[in-house]
Amino acid sequence: MITLTEAPFEPGALLTAFCAGRGETGAVASFTGLARAEGGTASILELEAYPGFTESAIEAFAKGAAARFGLQDWRIVHRVGKIAPGQAVVFVATASKHRRAAFEACDFLMDWLKSRAPFWKKEHGPDGARWIEPTAQDRTDAQRWD
């Protein structure tokens, strides 16, 4: 399931809920990404999404990941709007029978979200605002799955 939200969320509570009642699950892997202050150059991270389109694109990709890695379940929560340093931006959880599939699927999903998901990112700081593009490392990380 995918949720885009402007409201802050608690990753620990999401993980606890995701793990509940999993009698046949052997592994849950999760990742939480936080907004950074970038040494004082970023006071706000702003993410924009196209309602409906962004969720559909993420859901289609995540369903493909579930099939590729044999997942039992997955969960993605992603902030949009203005996010302060230290706040959670993204939460990804994957459930599978075995740990390797859960780890790899979580990594795979994050690489795609970081470099290819339809979000537009802007960083606001003392010198004004600037658009953020995926880095060369972000692209390299995602390409290893191709």
Backbone as CSV, one residue per row, in Angstrom:
resi,resn,N_x,N_y,N_z,CA_x,CA_y,CA_z,C_x,C_y,C_z
1,MET,0.847,-1.169,0.000,0.000,0.000,0.000,0.895,1.237,0.000
2,ILE,0.454,2.253,-0.750,1.179,3.515,-0.832,0.335,4.628,-0.225
3,THR,0.973,5.471,0.573,0.315,6.647,1.134,1.214,7.852,0.913
4,LEU,0.681,8.900,0.297,1.350,10.191,0.236,0.647,11.089,1.236
5,THR,1.424,11.806,2.051,0.826,12.610,3.109,1.619,13.884,3.351
6,GLU,0.908,14.941,3.662,1.562,16.187,4.087,1.846,16.161,5.578
7,ALA,1.197,15.282,6.297,1.339,15.217,7.758,2.577,14.423,8.160
8,PRO,3.288,14.873,9.198,4.385,14.061,9.726,3.857,12.689,10.163
9,PHE,4.729,11.694,10.106,4.343,10.350,10.528,5.412,9.758,11.432
10,GLU,5.034,8.746,12.196,5.926,8.077,13.140,6.338,6.730,12.552
11,PRO,7.595,6.607,12.075,8.043,5.358,11.459,7.929,4.140,12.377
12,GLY,8.199,4.310,13.666,8.104,3.184,14.595,6.695,2.619,14.668
13,ALA,5.717,3.492,14.703,4.320,3.045,14.738,3.942,2.343,13.446
14,LEU,4.428,2.864,12.310,4.161,2.213,11.026,4.767,0.811,10.982
15,LEU,5.992,0.687,11.482,6.656,-0.614,11.486,5.939,-1.603,12.404
16,THR,5.535,-1.150,13.576,4.803,-2.015,14.504,3.510,-2.517,13.862
17,ALA,2.776,-1.628,13.229,1.520,-2.019,12.572,1.788,-2.976,11.415
18,PHE,2.853,-2.721,10.655,3.179,-3.572,9.511,3.538,-4.989,9.959
19,CYS,4.194,-5.123,11.098,4.633,-6.434,11.600,3.515,-7.230,12.280
20,ALA,2.445,-6.599,12.655,1.388,-7.253,13.426,0.734,-8.400,12.653
21,GLY,0.579,-9.525,13.343,-0.160,-10.659,12.806,0.503,-11.412,11.674
22,ARG,1.794,-11.392,11.606,2.504,-12.046,10.496,3.029,-13.419,10.909
23,GLY,2.156,-14.374,11.083,2.541,-15.710,11.512,3.341,-16.508,10.491
24,GLU,3.258,-16.148,9.219,3.990,-16.869,8.176,5.121,-16.052,7.568
25,THR,5.388,-14.903,8.136,6.469,-14.047,7.637,7.736,-14.338,8.419
26,GLY,8.836,-14.514,7.681,10.113,-14.758,8.339,10.976,-13.528,8.453
27,ALA,10.655,-12.483,7.658,11.512,-11.297,7.652,10.724,-10.057,7.270
28,VAL,11.019,-8.987,7.973,10.536,-7.656,7.613,11.756,-6.758,7.575
29,ALA,11.928,-6.060,6.459,12.994,-5.065,6.340,12.329,-3.711,6.179
30,SER,12.953,-2.686,6.753,12.374,-1.349,6.611,13.479,-0.317,6.450
31,PHE,13.078,0.805,5.894,13.979,1.940,5.722,13.185,3.198,6.027
32,THR,13.804,4.112,6.743,13.229,5.427,7.001,14.235,6.471,6.547
33,GLY,13.826,7.342,5.653,14.667,8.437,5.193,14.255,9.723,5.873
34,LEU,15.235,10.495,6.320,15.001,11.753,7.035,15.473,12.937,6.202
35,ALA,14.821,14.067,6.353,15.274,15.305,5.723,16.527,15.785,6.455
36,ARG,17.512,16.247,5.682,18.774,16.724,6.255,18.848,18.251,6.200
37,ALA,19.602,18.815,7.137,19.833,20.262,7.160,20.963,20.663,6.218
38,GLU,21.717,19.690,5.729,22.816,19.946,4.784,23.766,21.020,5.294
39,GLY,24.175,20.861,6.557,25.141,21.796,7.137,24.627,23.217,7.256
40,GLY,23.332,23.369,7.400,22.743,24.695,7.546,22.284,25.328,6.248
41,THR,22.506,24.660,5.114,22.087,25.239,3.833,20.642,24.899,3.485
42,ALA,20.027,23.972,4.236,18.634,23.592,3.965,17.806,23.746,5.236
43,SER,16.792,24.590,5.176,15.895,24.747,6.318,14.571,24.020,6.085
44,ILE,14.248,23.774,4.823,13.021,23.059,4.459,13.280,22.273,3.172
45,LEU,12.781,21.042,3.148,12.727,20.247,1.926,11.276,20.259,1.488
46,GLU,11.039,20.588,0.239,9.676,20.618,-0.277,9.541,19.601,-1.401
47,LEU,8.557,18.726,-1.278,8.296,17.717,-2.305,6.925,17.945,-2.911
48,GLU,6.878,17.911,-4.225,5.622,18.022,-4.948,5.359,16.712,-5.671
49,ALA,4.093,16.369,-5.776,3.671,15.171,-6.500,2.431,15.529,-7.294
50,TYR,2.190,14.785,-8.352,0.983,14.966,-9.145,-0.052,13.994,-8.609
51,PRO,-1.092,14.483,-7.915,-2.067,13.593,-7.266,-2.650,12.558,-8.237
52,GLY,-2.709,11.339,-7.773,-3.218,10.241,-8.584,-2.129,9.611,-9.428
53,PHE,-1.411,10.412,-10.190,-0.353,9.901,-11.056,0.815,9.339,-10.250
54,THR,1.284,10.092,-9.268,2.435,9.654,-8.480,2.121,8.367,-7.728
55,GLU,0.959,8.299,-7.079,0.586,7.082,-6.356,0.489,5.884,-7.300
56,SER,-0.114,6.090,-8.469,-0.261,4.992,-9.439,1.093,4.483,-9.919
57,ALA,2.002,5.403,-10.191,3.333,5.002,-10.657,4.070,4.224,-9.575
58,ILE,4.007,4.683,-8.338,4.681,3.989,-7.238,4.043,2.625,-7.004
59,GLU,2.723,2.580,-7.021,2.024,1.308,-6.797,2.381,0.284,-7.869
60,ALA,2.407,0.697,-9.132,2.760,-0.233,-10.218,4.180,-0.750,-10.037
61,PHE,5.104,0.141,-9.682,6.486,-0.293,-9.492,6.603,-1.236,-8.302
62,ALA,5.926,-0.915,-7.210,5.993,-1.750,-6.007,5.385,-3.124,-6.250
63,LYS,4.315,-3.195,-7.023,3.728,-4.499,-7.353,4.714,-5.333,-8.175
64,GLY,5.433,-4.687,-9.075,6.480,-5.383,-9.825,7.587,-5.870,-8.910
65,ALA,7.952,-5.064,-7.929,8.973,-5.466,-6.955,8.492,-6.655,-6.136
66,ALA,7.226,-6.642,-5.753,6.662,-7.754,-4.978,6.765,-9.057,-5.764
67,ALA,6.470,-8.996,-7.044,6.578,-10.193,-7.882,8.041,-10.602,-8.066
68,ARG,8.900,-9.641,-8.310,10.320,-9.926,-8.548,10.983,-10.598,-7.348
69,PHE,10.643,-10.145,-6.134,11.306,-10.645,-4.932,10.454,-11.623,-4.119
70,GLY,9.274,-11.928,-4.601,8.413,-12.869,-3.895,7.929,-12.338,-2.551
71,LEU,7.596,-11.057,-2.512,7.157,-10.454,-1.256,5.762,-10.933,-0.861
72,GLN,5.557,-11.019,0.420,4.221,-11.262,0.955,3.441,-9.954,1.057
73,ASP,4.161,-8.854,1.308,3.515,-7.572,1.511,4.556,-6.464,1.423
74,TRP,4.092,-5.248,1.270,4.946,-4.067,1.253,4.133,-2.864,1.698
75,ARG,4.841,-1.821,2.128,4.187,-0.579,2.573,5.126,0.574,2.289
76,ILE,4.598,1.627,1.676,5.369,2.845,1.411,4.548,4.041,1.899
77,VAL,5.181,4.871,2.715,4.593,6.143,3.125,5.598,7.214,2.731
78,HIS,5.143,8.220,2.002,6.039,9.273,1.515,5.411,10.630,1.781
79,ARG,6.215,11.512,2.356,5.756,12.883,2.596,5.742,13.669,1.299
80,VAL,4.849,14.628,1.253,4.837,15.675,0.245,4.647,16.981,1.010
81,GLY,4.871,18.084,0.344,4.769,19.373,1.022,6.094,19.762,1.655
82,LYS,6.027,20.571,2.689,7.233,21.103,3.326,7.620,20.241,4.523
83,ILE,8.893,19.861,4.562,9.411,18.932,5.561,10.645,19.554,6.214
84,ALA,10.660,19.602,7.530,11.775,20.182,8.276,12.896,19.156,8.458
85,PRO,14.143,19.615,8.571,15.243,18.694,8.853,14.949,17.842,10.089
86,GLY,15.279,16.571,9.989,15.051,15.631,11.075,13.722,14.901,10.979
87,GLN,12.800,15.408,10.172,11.519,14.728,10.008,11.645,13.605,8.975
88,ALA,10.841,12.570,9.168,10.819,11.460,8.220,10.208,11.910,6.902
89,VAL,10.873,11.527,5.810,10.407,11.825,4.458,9.748,10.592,3.856
90,VAL,10.365,9.431,4.087,9.890,8.200,3.460,10.047,7.029,4.414
91,PHE,9.087,6.114,4.340,9.122,4.849,5.073,8.792,3.748,4.080
92,VAL,9.645,2.752,4.025,9.415,1.580,3.171,9.570,0.343,4.046
93,ALA,8.620,-0.574,3.933,8.719,-1.856,4.636,8.355,-2.969,3.659
94,THR,9.077,-4.076,3.776,8.819,-5.244,2.943,8.751,-6.478,3.838
95,ALA,7.876,-7.405,3.486,7.720,-8.648,4.245,7.873,-9.828,3.294
96,SER,8.637,-10.832,3.743,8.841,-12.037,2.939,9.110,-13.220,3.861
97,LYS,9.190,-14.386,3.263,9.494,-15.581,4.052,10.929,-15.569,4.548
98,HIS,11.830,-14.953,3.763,13.260,-14.995,4.086,13.875,-13.591,4.017
99,ARG,14.926,-13.373,4.781,15.521,-12.046,4.949,16.092,-11.455,3.676
100,ARG,16.777,-12.252,2.862,17.436,-11.697,1.673,16.418,-11.007,0.763
101,ALA,15.281,-11.636,0.526,14.253,-11.038,-0.330,13.734,-9.734,0.277
102,ALA,13.520,-9.728,1.592,13.024,-8.514,2.252,14.037,-7.377,2.146
103,PHE,15.324,-7.677,2.426,16.375,-6.653,2.319,16.490,-6.111,0.899
104,GLU,16.600,-7.024,-0.069,16.814,-6.603,-1.456,15.623,-5.818,-1.999
105,ALA,14.423,-6.256,-1.678,13.240,-5.543,-2.154,13.170,-4.142,-1.557
106,CYS,13.501,-4.000,-0.297,13.494,-2.688,0.352,14.521,-1.761,-0.311
107,ASP,15.697,-2.277,-0.566,16.760,-1.519,-1.227,16.336,-1.125,-2.649
108,PHE,15.774,-2.072,-3.374,15.285,-1.864,-4.739,14.235,-0.749,-4.778
109,LEU,13.264,-0.835,-3.882,12.216,0.182,-3.833,12.785,1.563,-3.511
110,MET,13.715,1.636,-2.559,14.296,2.927,-2.202,15.123,3.509,-3.341
111,ASP,15.882,2.661,-4.036,16.656,3.171,-5.170,15.735,3.788,-6.214
112,TRP,14.602,3.141,-6.478,13.657,3.669,-7.461,13.011,4.959,-6.950
113,LEU,12.572,4.956,-5.694,11.939,6.155,-5.134,12.885,7.346,-5.164
114,LYS,14.145,7.112,-4.859,15.138,8.189,-4.781,15.461,8.777,-6.158
115,SER,15.480,7.941,-7.189,15.983,8.427,-8.474,14.963,8.473,-9.606
116,ARG,13.862,7.724,-9.491,12.959,7.617,-10.637,11.490,7.911,-10.345
117,ALA,11.091,7.969,-9.108,9.693,8.222,-8.779,9.310,9.647,-9.181
118,PRO,8.061,9.852,-9.581,7.633,11.177,-10.047,7.348,12.155,-8.900
119,PHE,8.452,12.618,-8.304,8.410,13.674,-7.299,9.261,14.822,-7.810
120,TRP,8.918,16.036,-7.396,9.729,17.195,-7.690,10.174,17.749,-6.351
121,LYS,11.509,17.894,-6.189,12.075,18.257,-4.891,12.741,19.628,-4.957
122,LYS,12.464,20.409,-3.929,13.054,21.736,-3.826,13.580,21.901,-2.415
123,GLU,14.768,22.481,-2.317,15.391,22.744,-1.027,15.360,24.248,-0.781
124,HIS,14.902,24.643,0.410,14.851,26.055,0.787,15.905,26.300,1.864
125,GLY,16.651,27.382,1.724,17.675,27.712,2.711,17.950,29.200,2.733
126,PRO,18.997,29.606,3.458,19.304,31.037,3.595,19.628,31.721,2.269
127,ASP,20.075,30.944,1.287,20.407,31.531,-0.015,19.267,31.424,-1.019
128,GLY,18.082,31.031,-0.556,16.936,30.906,-1.447,16.571,29.445,-1.680
129,ALA,15.845,29.219,-2.757,15.373,27.866,-3.078,16.077,27.340,-4.321
130,ARG,16.239,26.011,-4.354,16.829,25.382,-5.542,16.185,24.012,-5.733
131,TRP,15.992,23.649,-7.003,15.452,22.328,-7.336,16.534,21.286,-7.146
132,ILE,16.145,20.111,-6.699,17.093,19.015,-6.450,16.861,17.913,-7.474
133,GLU,17.928,17.487,-8.102,17.899,16.377,-9.057,18.592,15.173,-8.419
134,PRO,18.261,13.965,-8.868,19.010,12.798,-8.376,20.499,12.955,-8.679
135,THR,21.344,12.501,-7.765,22.789,12.582,-7.954,23.264,11.446,-8.866
136,ALA,24.507,11.533,-9.287,25.093,10.453,-10.085,25.066,9.145,-9.296
137,GLN,25.321,9.214,-7.990,25.280,8.010,-7.156,23.866,7.425,-7.087
138,ASP,22.865,8.294,-6.986,21.471,7.827,-6.989,21.177,7.054,-8.274
139,ARG,21.617,7.588,-9.393,21.372,6.926,-10.684,22.135,5.606,-10.784
140,THR,23.374,5.594,-10.329,24.165,4.364,-10.326,23.517,3.314,-9.446
141,ASP,23.052,3.694,-8.273,22.388,2.763,-7.372,21.171,2.131,-8.064
142,ALA,20.378,2.935,-8.755,19.183,2.422,-9.424,19.529,1.553,-10.624
143,GLN,20.576,1.893,-11.351,20.944,1.140,-12.553,21.408,-0.277,-12.252
144,ARG,21.886,-0.543,-11.052,22.365,-1.888,-10.752,21.249,-2.909,-10.777
145,TRP,19.991,-2.458,-10.718,18.847,-3.371,-10.738,18.336,-3.640,-12.154
146,ASP,18.802,-2.835,-13.135,18.323,-2.987,-14.524,18.809,-4.291,-15.145
